[in-house]
């Protein structure tokens, strides 16, 4: 089964996946294409690993580097501060909150 990022965004499902060396738990907000042609996800990481040391906050993830994506079993409500539905990190938005 292929994981549906847009379904997770529209249903406000918190997701988890392995990325850059560790497990991340993320509220997915915006899915699209970066200026370099990569499919990317803008999400608010609520817990887990971070190579930068910042385990909580807004992050941009390359879809092809996300491994074992799954639903966490929890949902999120509302919108985090500083969320921009017209994400400048993307040249094309496929779906968003």
C-alpha positions in Angstrom: 0.0 0.0 0.0 1.3 3.5 -0.9 0.9 6.0 1.9 -1.4 8.9 0.9 0.1 12.1 2.2 -2.9 14.2 1.1 -5.3 12.0 3.0 -3.2 12.4 6.1 -3.2 16.2 5.6 -6.9 16.5 5.0 -7.8 14.2 7.9 -5.2 16.0 10.2 -3.6 12.7 11.0 -0.3 12.9 12.9 2.2 10.7 11.0 5.5 9.1 11.9 8.5 8.1 9.8 12.2 7.5 9.8 14.2 10.4 8.3 17.9 11.3 8.4 18.8 8.8 11.1 15.8 8.7 13.4 12.1 8.5 14.0 10.1 11.7 13.6 6.5 12.4 14.7 5.0 15.2 12.5 1.8 17.1 11.9 1.6 17.3 8.1 0.5 20.6 6.7 1.6 21.1 3.1 2.7 18.7 0.3 4.2 19.9 -2.9 7.2 20.3 -5.2 10.3 22.2 -4.3 12.2 24.5 -6.7 14.7 21.6 -7.3 11.9 19.3 -8.4 11.7 17.2 -5.2 8.4 16.2 -3.7 8.4 17.7 -0.1 6.3 17.8 3.0 6.1 20.9 5.3 5.2 19.7 8.7 5.4 20.6 12.3 7.6 18.1 14.1 6.2 17.5 17.6 8.7 14.9 18.8 11.5 12.6 17.8 15.0 12.7 16.3 16.6 15.8 14.8 20.1 16.0 13.3 20.0 19.8 14.0 19.1 19.3 17.6 15.8 21.0 17.1 13.3 18.2 17.7 10.2 20.5 17.7 9.3 23.0 15.0 8.6 23.6 11.4 10.6 21.3 9.0 10.7 20.5 5.3 11.1 16.9 4.5 12.0 15.3 1.1 9.3 12.6 0.5 11.8 10.2 -1.1 13.9 10.2 2.1 11.0 9.4 4.4 11.0 5.7 5.4 8.1 3.6 6.9 5.5 6.4 6.9 2.5 5.5 9.0 -0.3 7.0 11.0 0.5 7.5 14.7 -3.1 7.0 15.7 -3.6 10.6 16.8 -5.0 13.7 15.1 -4.2 17.4 15.5 -6.6 20.3 15.6 -6.2 24.0 14.8 -3.3 25.5 12.9 0.2 26.1 14.3 1.5 29.7 14.5 3.5 30.8 11.5 1.9 28.3 9.1 1.8 29.7 5.6 -0.5 27.8 3.2 1.4 29.5 0.3 4.7 27.8 1.3 7.6 29.6 -0.3 9.6 26.4 -0.1 7.4 25.0 -2.9 6.8 26.0 -6.5 3.7 23.8 -6.7 1.4 22.8 -3.9 -0.4 19.5 -4.3 -2.5 19.7 -1.1 -2.4 21.5 2.2 -4.4 22.1 5.4 
